[in-house]
């Protein structure tokens, strides 16, 4: 507060010198209603009282207490010691270290103010030096200056909190009760963000909500579709509601770069990385984990980028997102991060490490969670020039018991792919040949749900084929692989089941020479889109895996993104602003029929709104599948009604076009009649409108030479 008083005194002195009256009632100044003078706010409430900590201006100032009280002759020595300690953590501003002196004793008061270039350096200094022991009698107590400001605003007398009457919240799942069973999606184009219905029967979209400058970087649906998150300079916010999108909660995190939801939507993770004022220092990383409903920070993690990089090294480039990966299915019980020679697994009941210690795994470089069970799959590469083989291990959490391990020899790289139900794990292993001059790829297939977790080895018919893409069938037992060399690789389909032996993987078919480099399974399985993106310019093939036949081939030129809707009925292909032309999106049926296209300039994002899992039991779903014809009659009748409506709309459109044409012809005829007298004058009274012109007919004779031949005639004398 002393610094604030001195600063205000300097301002008042300068104002008096310049003849400026500081006694102004700023509350009396009002802008004309409805005017914003071009100043656009992305969040109209951002400057409310609960956000004052962002704007106080002292976020980079520390208060260091419990310093020695020294006379004037020892002042420089104490200042040098403090400057040496705190300049190691960040760059102190010029004249940024101030130790007040008692005017009567001429001694220091036992505390000082330190001003850094950035709030991030100040926060780091507080963490590193709070509790620092200068000597036995002087242990630093370090606080942010903003904290003093906040506590000074606490009233002296306690007042009971105001009791607010309970009001029921909006139904955040109401969109699921749409009578037409439509799905929603969100798009960002230019400055606008729009939530739309996919009204595929009418071959159009229907607007749900639109807002300009709704986000400053991107939007993101929560995994079950309950919330839409937006990102701002001040942090993140989530939105939802029955009939419109109201802000439900916001999460303060300055300059947030990325966000991530837990699978069950209980928690939101935010991430920011800040450059230090000293370019030789590592970036400063801040990660917060919020309770989505209350907005409370459940746990924060702060440190240099090196501490959050893969394997604990690699600097900024080594930090991959998400840093924390969630496990345990939709219960959100566990989250974990990769560290140097360890995997740190936390539980969300106390947000602390399981057993208060990390899982020690020497040289671990990657891990992934089962989508449904608390099982970790981790990969350790070869060590000692091949003397210690690479390995993949399955570890049960929270007991940290190893369920299965597989050693892999001569492996150069490894990637892990879980099937959506957690029934299978595919490990793609790139192995060296005997000469170690090239590699080939094979798969280790784990059957997670079977006894002792059996493992099968799968090699392609041509094991030297390059693997371009791999994808499991959602909720199914099949997977697809794109393999071979560009420009026309092959696509093979495999099943984890076999007609003769349920425990053997079997190949279903191989399709030769496809312009494809990406695989997109329908969420319900059975159908897949074989896509050629980037260099293939948007080639599409809609394939029925049950029948092993193509349903349609198409093209969306320059397509950058492909996404199935959550029901597996429709496919969206889009061209985002990475290309300057052809921006917009197309909606297709599951079997490859183009339903409609929407061009949009400066197109950034297309995201289907996820649906939560069905509440029906597997038995009920099976019953519906058996009686599908009975249920489908209702929808067939609705489709017929829609078809008739569309036909009627087409007839009405044609009728309106005909009326417009007749009106246009009538207008020209009227103008023609009105100008008849003018035309008579121009033709010296000769009428030519309704009478034929008289023409003089002449007969022309044409001589035509038909043939010429020579004949020799002999004369007898």
Secondary structure, 3 states (H helix, E strand, C coil): CHHHHHHHHHHHHHHHHHCCCCCCCHHHCCCCCCCCCCCCCCCCCCCCHHHHHHCCCCCCEEEEECCCCCCHHHHHHHHHHHHHHHHCCCCEEEEEEECCECCCCCCECCEEEEEECCHHHHHHHHHHHCCCEEECCEECEEEEHHHHHHHHCCCCCCCCCCCCCCCCCCCCCHHHHCCCCCCEEEEEECCEEEEEEEEHHHCEEEEEEEEECCCCCCEEECCCCCCEEEEECCEEEEEECCCCCEEEEEEECCCCCEEEECCCCCEEEEEEEECCCCCCCCCEEEEEEEECCCCCEEEEEEEEHHHHCHHHCCCHHHCCCCCCEEECHHHCCEEEEEECCEEEEEECCCCEEHHHCCEECCCEEEEEECCCCCEEEEEECCEHHHCECEEEEEEECCCCEEEEEEEECCEEEEEEEECCCCCEEEEEEEEECCCCCCEEEEEEEEECCCCCCCEEEEECCCCCCCEEEEEECCCCCEEEEEECCCCCEEEEEEECCCCCCCCCCEEEEEEEEECCCEEEECCCCCEEEEEECHHHCCEEEEEECCCCEEEEEEECCCCCEEEECCCCCEEEEEECCCCCCCCEEEEEECCCCEEEEEECCCEEEEEECCCCCCCCCHHHHHHHHHCHHHHHHHHHHHHHHHHHHHHHHHHHHHHHHHHHHHHHHHHHHHHHHHCHHHHHHHCCCCCCCCCCCCCCCCCCCCCCCCCCCCCCCCCCC
